[in-house]
Amino acid sequence: MKILKIIFISDFHLIKDNSFLGIDTFKSLEGVIVHILKNQNNYKYIFSLGDFVQDQKDESFKFLNDQLSNLNAKKIFIRGNHDTRNKLPIKDFKEKNNKIVVNNWAILQLTSYKQNKIYGEVTKTDLEEVKNFFQNNRNLNGLLYMHHNLFKTDSPWLDIHITKNFQYIRNELSKIENLKLVISGHVHQFTKNIINGTTFITIPSTSAQFKSSTENFTLDSINPGYMTFDLKEDGNFNFKTFRISGFYGDIEMNPKPY
């Protein structure tokens, strides 16, 4: 059986010569890249789900491009709420990515970026485009990727920045019979929810990790990470979360919203 191997990384928040919530994000991203190079084989695509550079400095974008150039795979990007430059200086970045169709799988972008806003928003046009595509291609298994999440984390400080109309969006997506996976970043933690056979996953950050079910802004001491997915041509899939070892800084105990 043919298997499509892909990798998801997100929320780098690169800052040159400084830390992000106590984390050296240059060092942590490099650690993730090194781990991928040592431990992952035969992956065809690597998806970066947004919030690339926190300080918006050219030096940080250069570091990002240099690190990603080490990975021998097709790179796919999507904007996060912190990716505010009109034109992002990231090699191979596109505002609208082409649909990927391989081994009975279709992988589509779902944009949630809203200019000058932290929360996410999916337009009716984009949602209808996704629904129509899968309705007209029932033979294909679907995967959507986006930046913002569609389920609450039970952390009020974080959940105010969820995708607007998230209940409606996720319910409409879960009605698509051949949509198997919806993958997002933004919340800096792994979560998994299932509705009507559609699995919704958020992936960990390559930088600081956020703690769920906390009243105030709280960081998790768990290390940075990423996720791999094996997509089987019969529509089944496997996934795994990897956490990199090493010390990347002391997380802030009383972090301020950023």
HELIX and SHEET records of a PDB file:
HELIX    1   1 THR A   25  ASN A   39  1                                  15    
HELIX    2   2 ASP A   58  LEU A   68  1                                  11    
HELIX    3   3 LYS A  124  ASN A  136  1                                  13    
HELIX    4   4 PRO A  156  ASP A  159  1                                   4    
HELIX    5   5 PHE A  166  SER A  174  1                                   9    
SHEET    1   A 5 LYS A  74  PHE A  77  0                                        
SHEET    2   A 5 TYR A  45  SER A  48  1                                        
SHEET    3   A 5 ILE A   3  ILE A   9  1                                        
SHEET    4   A 5 GLY A 225  LYS A 232 -1                                        
SHEET    5   A 5 PHE A 237  ARG A 243 -1                                        
SHEET    1   B 6 ILE A 100  VAL A 102  0                                        
SHEET    2   B 6 TRP A 105  GLN A 109 -1                                        
SHEET    3   B 6 ASN A 141  TYR A 145  1                                        
SHEET    4   B 6 LEU A 179  SER A 184  1                                        
SHEET    5   B 6 THR A 198  THR A 202  1                                        
SHEET    6   B 6 THR A 191  ILE A 195 -1                                        
SHEET    1   C 2 GLN A 209  PHE A 210  0                                        
SHEET    2   C 2 LEU A 219  ASP A 220 -1                                        
END                                                                             
